Amino acid sequence: MGFFDFLSSLFGGGAKMALTLVSDRVPEGGILSGTATLTGAPKDVTVTDVKVKLLYVHVEKQDDSPMPKIDTRVLIDQTIATNVDLPSGAEKTFDFTLTIPPGTEATAHNVSYTVMVTADIPSMKDPSAKKDLTVVEGSGDGDNPGLTADKLFARWPALRGTEAQPLRDALRDMRWKHSEGDAENDLTVAEPVLLKLMKSHDSAEVRQAAFEVWAGIVSEHLRTEHVTVMGEMLQTAGDDSEVLKAIIGAMGPTMDLGGDKLVIPFLQHESPKVRLAAVNTLDWGRGNTVRRDALLAAADGEADREVRGKLVNALGDYKDHPPVLEKIIEIVSNEDTAEVVKESLSALALVWTQDGDAWERVAPLYAKARNHKDPEVRKAYVNWIRWPAMKTDQSAAIQELLQDGDDSVAESMAFEFCNLLRDKKLPQHAAYAELCKATITGGRSDKIKSRALGALDEFMTPVEVAAIYREILAGGDTSQDLQWGMVQGIKFTTSPELKQVLLEMSESEYSRVARAAKDAYEADYS
């Protein structure tokens, strides 16, 4: 190398190295993955080798000396490329995947790690780059090191390769396996592999599947860098609505870490599926004025009725803000779509608890749901009936619903007695109790009767409930549905009177009922 070439290499004219780590936090026994990028010098050269090293430094104070004891070691020294032709100004990338040795000491105030990549170029200053690495404790213990990199690849061999179908199958299998409290199923070790697949695999399906597994792992210990990764994924997803929906859907836990700012623009996406995912995700967490205003603005121009319904539901968290309450009332007053009316019930429920007369403005919207042509909306009203019951007598509405032409609505109303009568302070509690009793002893269908049975102990003593049960059984010709409902109504009892009824029902002619009654009789809930 000539003198001027030497000076050129010293002052920026030589080859250059850059290092990117897939993750800068890796558990001991885990996977260190990254990319070394080498940019050519002003002339063509041949690179003898490219190496990755993991450097360990341990600093320990010494009692007998002012100087600390410093232990420096190279834990990994691996060649990742040899004899590489590097044309002038060209760029070469070298991916690497290494395993942090099991038992490696975790990063601490006196323990640090550095990843370094170097290229050996004859007659030229060797370019290098380095990054700090945090090694965290694995999920296992001395006897069981948990899921190490070797175990991960043994369990899902496809992770070593690049073929799309085997990877999709492996990632689908991993999707629900992660458990931070279970050493063998703590998939934290897989995070670098998943990040690499998310960012660089050719298949959108693989990238999406890898993201879903990764999001499940990091959701338990989210950091701002995870939010950054999610933002990058949103940018690279392009117009693929399925991928966008999956990414946005997994971002709920990041809402209070700045993730909401990344999701808000997707309220205007052309795909209603993506807009729906954005609304649902923005409904996570504590909420703030930025989210509130974004949802409020989106409600003005939303054409899809399902998205509109979810917008109404999400805006319900901000109904103390007068413009939001006005917007919800405006939307629901002006349309009759099942999706919107049904969602309005939960959005407006707490208005019934507030002081003042705002509930009077909400009451017609609840009446709209109660009389809606779609039975699913009427059932939704049943689930929220205890809220208007705080202010107005719902006896007539309850009787109507018990006579509903759709059996599922009537059965839902009968079952709702259990929740309705739990609140002893309801103004019409005694009247609702009589309606419940009449439902059980009157001419209703056995399915409707069976749904109401569980509410008896909310207003009757065990002796009285036992008397009702024996009256029903003495009437004869009780169906299996009714007897099954009777057992379910008292199966958790600790009352001796009702335990005796269960014992009697263990002799039922219906084997399923007899078995359930016997099990409930023998169970001890005291």
TAWO-V178919 format. One record per residue. SS is DSSP state (2 for helix, 1 for strand, 0 for the rest). D_CENTER is the distance of its C-alpha to the mean C-alpha in Angstrom with 2 decimals. Layout:
ss=SS d_center=D_CENTER
ss=SS d_center=D_CENTER
This chain:
ss=0 d_center=59.35
ss=0 d_center=61.59
ss=2 d_center=61.68
ss=2 d_center=60.06
ss=2 d_center=57.31
ss=2 d_center=56.75
ss=2 d_center=56.52
ss=2 d_center=54.19
ss=2 d_center=51.79
ss=2 d_center=51.92
ss=0 d_center=51.32
ss=0 d_center=48.48
ss=0 d_center=50.28
ss=0 d_center=48.97
ss=0 d_center=45.88
ss=1 d_center=42.54
ss=1 d_center=39.41
ss=1 d_center=35.78
ss=1 d_center=32.85
ss=1 d_center=29.12
ss=1 d_center=26.65
ss=0 d_center=23.37
ss=0 d_center=22.04
ss=0 d_center=24.26
ss=1 d_center=22.52
ss=1 d_center=23.21
ss=1 d_center=23.42
ss=0 d_center=26.91
ss=0 d_center=27.41
ss=0 d_center=24.76
ss=1 d_center=25.19
ss=1 d_center=26.81
ss=1 d_center=26.61
ss=1 d_center=28.08
ss=1 d_center=30.75
ss=1 d_center=34.29
ss=1 d_center=35.96
ss=1 d_center=39.75
ss=1 d_center=41.82
ss=0 d_center=45.49
ss=0 d_center=48.57
ss=0 d_center=51.38
ss=0 d_center=52.94
ss=0 d_center=51.89
ss=1 d_center=51.08
ss=1 d_center=50.05
ss=1 d_center=47.28
ss=1 d_center=48.28
ss=1 d_center=44.80
ss=1 d_center=41.38
ss=1 d_center=39.97
ss=1 d_center=36.79
ss=1 d_center=37.31
ss=1 d_center=35.20
ss=1 d_center=37.25
ss=1 d_center=36.93
ss=1 d_center=38.59
ss=1 d_center=39.12
ss=1 d_center=41.17
ss=1 d_center=42.89
ss=0 d_center=45.28
ss=0 d_center=48.72
ss=0 d_center=50.80
ss=0 d_center=54.09
ss=0 d_center=53.34
ss=0 d_center=52.00
ss=0 d_center=50.41
ss=0 d_center=47.08
ss=1 d_center=46.79
ss=1 d_center=44.64
ss=1 d_center=43.37
ss=1 d_center=42.41
ss=1 d_center=41.49
ss=1 d_center=40.21
ss=1 d_center=37.57
ss=1 d_center=36.99
ss=1 d_center=39.54
ss=1 d_center=38.72
ss=1 d_center=40.41
ss=1 d_center=38.11
ss=1 d_center=40.91
ss=1 d_center=44.73
ss=1 d_center=47.57
ss=1 d_center=45.65
ss=1 d_center=47.76
ss=1 d_center=46.58
ss=0 d_center=48.47
ss=0 d_center=49.27
ss=0 d_center=46.27
ss=0 d_center=44.01
ss=1 d_center=40.44
ss=1 d_center=39.17
ss=1 d_center=35.69
ss=1 d_center=35.07
ss=1 d_center=31.69
ss=1 d_center=31.47
ss=1 d_center=29.29
ss=1 d_center=30.54
ss=1 d_center=29.62
ss=0 d_center=29.77
ss=0 d_center=32.14
ss=0 d_center=30.75
ss=0 d_center=32.04
ss=0 d_center=32.06
ss=0 d_center=32.20
ss=0 d_center=29.17
ss=0 d_center=29.70
ss=1 d_center=31.32
ss=0 d_center=33.75
ss=0 d_center=36.51
ss=1 d_center=34.73
ss=1 d_center=33.68
ss=1 d_center=33.07
ss=1 d_center=33.99
ss=1 d_center=33.41
ss=1 d_center=36.51
ss=1 d_center=37.57
ss=1 d_center=41.24
ss=1 d_center=43.46
ss=1 d_center=47.03
ss=1 d_center=49.35
ss=0 d_center=53.07
ss=0 d_center=55.29
ss=0 d_center=52.41
ss=0 d_center=50.25
ss=0 d_center=47.11
ss=0 d_center=44.02
ss=1 d_center=41.01
ss=1 d_center=37.64
ss=1 d_center=35.43
ss=1 d_center=32.04
ss=1 d_center=31.00
ss=1 d_center=28.53
ss=1 d_center=26.62
ss=1 d_center=26.66
ss=1 d_center=24.34
ss=0 d_center=24.95
ss=0 d_center=23.69
ss=0 d_center=21.80
ss=0 d_center=24.98
ss=0 d_center=28.37
ss=0 d_center=31.97
ss=0 d_center=32.24
ss=0 d_center=28.90
ss=0 d_center=27.70
ss=0 d_center=24.30
ss=0 d_center=22.90
ss=0 d_center=25.24
ss=2 d_center=25.57
ss=2 d_center=28.33
ss=2 d_center=26.38
ss=2 d_center=23.41
ss=2 d_center=25.91
ss=2 d_center=27.77
ss=2 d_center=24.76
ss=0 d_center=23.66
ss=2 d_center=26.94
ss=2 d_center=25.77
ss=2 d_center=23.96
ss=2 d_center=27.52
ss=0 d_center=28.41
ss=0 d_center=27.65
ss=0 d_center=28.13
ss=2 d_center=25.39
ss=2 d_center=25.40
ss=2 d_center=25.32
ss=2 d_center=22.54
ss=2 d_center=20.42
ss=2 d_center=21.22
ss=2 d_center=20.40
ss=2 d_center=17.03
ss=2 d_center=16.13
ss=2 d_center=17.33
ss=2 d_center=15.35
ss=0 d_center=11.95
ss=0 d_center=11.17
ss=0 d_center=13.95
ss=0 d_center=12.65
ss=0 d_center=13.54
ss=0 d_center=14.75
ss=0 d_center=17.20
ss=0 d_center=18.80
ss=2 d_center=21.13
ss=2 d_center=21.54
ss=2 d_center=17.85
ss=0 d_center=16.82
ss=2 d_center=16.22
ss=2 d_center=16.63
ss=2 d_center=20.03
ss=2 d_center=18.77
ss=2 d_center=17.29
ss=2 d_center=20.64
ss=2 d_center=21.13
ss=2 d_center=17.81
ss=2 d_center=18.58
ss=2 d_center=22.00
ss=2 d_center=20.92
ss=2 d_center=18.52
ss=2 d_center=21.40
ss=2 d_center=24.44
ss=0 d_center=24.19
ss=0 d_center=26.23
ss=0 d_center=23.97
ss=2 d_center=21.26
ss=2 d_center=19.64
ss=2 d_center=19.67
ss=2 d_center=18.31
ss=2 d_center=15.35
ss=2 d_center=14.77
ss=2 d_center=15.25
ss=2 d_center=12.79
ss=2 d_center=9.94
ss=2 d_center=11.16
ss=2 d_center=11.78
ss=2 d_center=8.48
ss=2 d_center=7.14
ss=2 d_center=10.41
ss=2 d_center=10.73
ss=2 d_center=7.60
ss=2 d_center=9.81
ss=2 d_center=12.81
ss=0 d_center=12.30
ss=0 d_center=15.75
ss=2 d_center=17.38
ss=2 d_center=18.33
ss=2 d_center=14.78
ss=2 d_center=14.68
ss=2 d_center=18.06
ss=2 d_center=17.01
ss=2 d_center=14.39
ss=2 d_center=17.34
ss=2 d_center=19.59
ss=2 d_center=17.46
ss=2 d_center=17.56
ss=2 d_center=21.29
ss=2 d_center=22.00
ss=0 d_center=20.18
ss=0 d_center=23.20
ss=0 d_center=23.34
ss=0 d_center=21.26
ss=2 d_center=19.17
ss=2 d_center=17.07
ss=2 d_center=16.18
ss=2 d_center=15.66
ss=2 d_center=13.38
ss=2 d_center=11.16
ss=2 d_center=11.32
ss=2 d_center=10.92
ss=2 d_center=7.95
ss=0 d_center=6.09
ss=0 d_center=8.03
ss=2 d_center=6.80
ss=2 d_center=7.22
ss=2 d_center=10.47
ss=2 d_center=12.05
ss=2 d_center=14.35
ss=2 d_center=15.27
ss=0 d_center=16.83
ss=2 d_center=14.13
ss=2 d_center=15.20
ss=2 d_center=18.59
ss=2 d_center=17.40
ss=2 d_center=15.62
ss=2 d_center=18.45
ss=2 d_center=20.96
ss=2 d_center=18.97
ss=2 d_center=19.75
ss=2 d_center=23.12
ss=0 d_center=22.22
ss=0 d_center=24.55
ss=0 d_center=21.96
ss=2 d_center=20.75
ss=2 d_center=17.64
ss=2 d_center=16.76
ss=2 d_center=17.83
ss=2 d_center=15.72
ss=2 d_center=12.51
ss=2 d_center=13.89
ss=2 d_center=14.65
ss=2 d_center=11.34
ss=2 d_center=9.72
ss=2 d_center=12.86
ss=0 d_center=12.49
ss=0 d_center=10.02
ss=0 d_center=11.97
ss=0 d_center=15.71
ss=0 d_center=16.95
ss=0 d_center=20.23
ss=2 d_center=23.30
ss=2 d_center=22.34
ss=2 d_center=19.28
ss=2 d_center=21.47
ss=2 d_center=24.29
ss=2 d_center=22.32
ss=2 d_center=20.91
ss=2 d_center=24.45
ss=2 d_center=26.05
ss=2 d_center=23.82
ss=2 d_center=24.78
ss=2 d_center=28.41
ss=2 d_center=28.43
ss=0 d_center=25.61
ss=0 d_center=27.31
ss=0 d_center=24.61
ss=2 d_center=24.54
ss=2 d_center=20.95
ss=2 d_center=19.78
ss=2 d_center=22.45
ss=2 d_center=21.17
ss=2 d_center=17.63
ss=2 d_center=19.49
ss=2 d_center=21.56
ss=2 d_center=18.67
ss=2 d_center=17.06
ss=2 d_center=20.61
ss=2 d_center=21.04
ss=2 d_center=19.45
ss=2 d_center=22.47
ss=0 d_center=25.20
ss=0 d_center=27.27
ss=0 d_center=28.10
ss=2 d_center=31.06
ss=2 d_center=30.50
ss=2 d_center=26.99
ss=2 d_center=28.44
ss=2 d_center=31.28
ss=2 d_center=29.07
ss=2 d_center=27.07
ss=2 d_center=30.43
ss=2 d_center=31.96
ss=2 d_center=29.35
ss=2 d_center=29.35
ss=2 d_center=33.13
ss=0 d_center=33.85
ss=0 d_center=32.00
ss=0 d_center=31.54
ss=0 d_center=28.63
ss=2 d_center=26.59
ss=2 d_center=23.21
ss=2 d_center=24.40
ss=2 d_center=26.38
ss=2 d_center=23.74
ss=2 d_center=21.11
ss=2 d_center=23.90
ss=2 d_center=24.29
ss=2 d_center=21.15
ss=2 d_center=21.67
ss=2 d_center=25.20
ss=2 d_center=25.05
ss=2 d_center=25.69
ss=2 d_center=28.68
ss=2 d_center=30.53
ss=2 d_center=30.31
ss=0 d_center=31.72
ss=0 d_center=35.40
ss=0 d_center=37.52
ss=0 d_center=37.80
ss=2 d_center=34.58
ss=2 d_center=33.73
ss=2 d_center=36.84
ss=2 d_center=35.40
ss=2 d_center=32.19
ss=2 d_center=34.15
ss=2 d_center=35.28
ss=2 d_center=31.75
ss=2 d_center=30.92
ss=2 d_center=34.23
ss=2 d_center=33.26
ss=2 d_center=30.20
ss=2 d_center=32.43
ss=0 d_center=34.93
ss=0 d_center=32.70
ss=0 d_center=33.83
ss=0 d_center=30.40
ss=2 d_center=29.98
ss=2 d_center=26.18
ss=2 d_center=26.79
ss=2 d_center=29.37
ss=2 d_center=27.04
ss=2 d_center=24.50
ss=2 d_center=27.47
ss=2 d_center=28.24
ss=2 d_center=24.83
ss=0 d_center=25.69
ss=2 d_center=29.43
ss=2 d_center=29.54
ss=2 d_center=29.01
ss=2 d_center=32.17
ss=0 d_center=33.85
ss=0 d_center=33.85
ss=0 d_center=36.31
ss=0 d_center=38.07
ss=0 d_center=39.49
ss=0 d_center=37.31
ss=2 d_center=39.84
ss=2 d_center=40.96
ss=2 d_center=37.46
ss=2 d_center=36.59
ss=2 d_center=39.77
ss=2 d_center=39.03
ss=2 d_center=35.57
ss=2 d_center=37.04
ss=0 d_center=39.49
ss=0 d_center=36.99
ss=0 d_center=38.01
ss=0 d_center=34.60
ss=2 d_center=34.40
ss=2 d_center=30.61
ss=2 d_center=31.01
ss=2 d_center=33.81
ss=2 d_center=31.96
ss=2 d_center=28.94
ss=2 d_center=31.45
ss=2 d_center=33.14
ss=2 d_center=29.97
ss=2 d_center=29.05
ss=2 d_center=32.23
ss=2 d_center=30.29
ss=2 d_center=28.11
ss=2 d_center=30.88
ss=0 d_center=33.49
ss=0 d_center=31.42
ss=0 d_center=32.26
ss=0 d_center=35.93
ss=0 d_center=36.51
ss=0 d_center=36.09
ss=0 d_center=39.48
ss=0 d_center=40.08
ss=2 d_center=38.66
ss=2 d_center=41.98
ss=2 d_center=42.26
ss=2 d_center=38.76
ss=2 d_center=39.70
ss=2 d_center=42.82
ss=2 d_center=40.91
ss=2 d_center=38.62
ss=2 d_center=41.71
ss=2 d_center=43.47
ss=2 d_center=40.57
ss=2 d_center=40.85
ss=2 d_center=44.64
ss=0 d_center=45.39
ss=0 d_center=45.58
ss=0 d_center=41.91
ss=0 d_center=40.45
ss=2 d_center=39.45
ss=2 d_center=35.78
ss=2 d_center=35.85
ss=2 d_center=37.80
ss=2 d_center=35.45
ss=2 d_center=32.41
ss=2 d_center=34.34
ss=2 d_center=35.65
ss=2 d_center=32.83
ss=2 d_center=33.80
ss=2 d_center=37.37
ss=2 d_center=36.81
ss=2 d_center=35.56
ss=0 d_center=39.16
ss=0 d_center=41.41
ss=0 d_center=42.61
ss=2 d_center=42.07
ss=2 d_center=45.74
ss=2 d_center=45.36
ss=2 d_center=42.26
ss=2 d_center=44.20
ss=2 d_center=47.11
ss=2 d_center=44.99
ss=2 d_center=43.62
ss=2 d_center=47.15
ss=2 d_center=48.43
ss=2 d_center=45.93
ss=2 d_center=46.81
ss=2 d_center=50.53
ss=0 d_center=50.35
ss=0 d_center=49.93
ss=0 d_center=48.31
ss=0 d_center=44.73
ss=0 d_center=42.21
ss=2 d_center=39.63
ss=2 d_center=36.89
ss=2 d_center=38.56
ss=2 d_center=39.20
ss=2 d_center=35.67
ss=2 d_center=34.47
ss=2 d_center=37.06
ss=2 d_center=35.80
ss=2 d_center=32.17
ss=2 d_center=33.52
ss=2 d_center=35.06
ss=0 d_center=33.40
ss=0 d_center=32.11
ss=0 d_center=35.46
ss=0 d_center=37.47
ss=0 d_center=40.55
ss=2 d_center=43.62
ss=2 d_center=44.66
ss=2 d_center=41.47
ss=2 d_center=41.35
ss=2 d_center=44.80
ss=2 d_center=43.60
ss=2 d_center=40.96
ss=2 d_center=43.77
ss=2 d_center=45.87
ss=2 d_center=43.07
ss=0 d_center=42.67
ss=0 d_center=45.92
ss=0 d_center=44.40
ss=0 d_center=45.70
ss=0 d_center=42.15
ss=2 d_center=41.03
ss=2 d_center=37.30
ss=2 d_center=38.04
ss=2 d_center=40.51
ss=2 d_center=38.09
ss=2 d_center=35.30
ss=2 d_center=37.93
ss=2 d_center=39.30
ss=2 d_center=35.92
ss=2 d_center=35.23
ss=2 d_center=38.78
ss=2 d_center=38.46
ss=0 d_center=35.08
ss=0 d_center=35.46
ss=0 d_center=33.09
ss=0 d_center=35.43
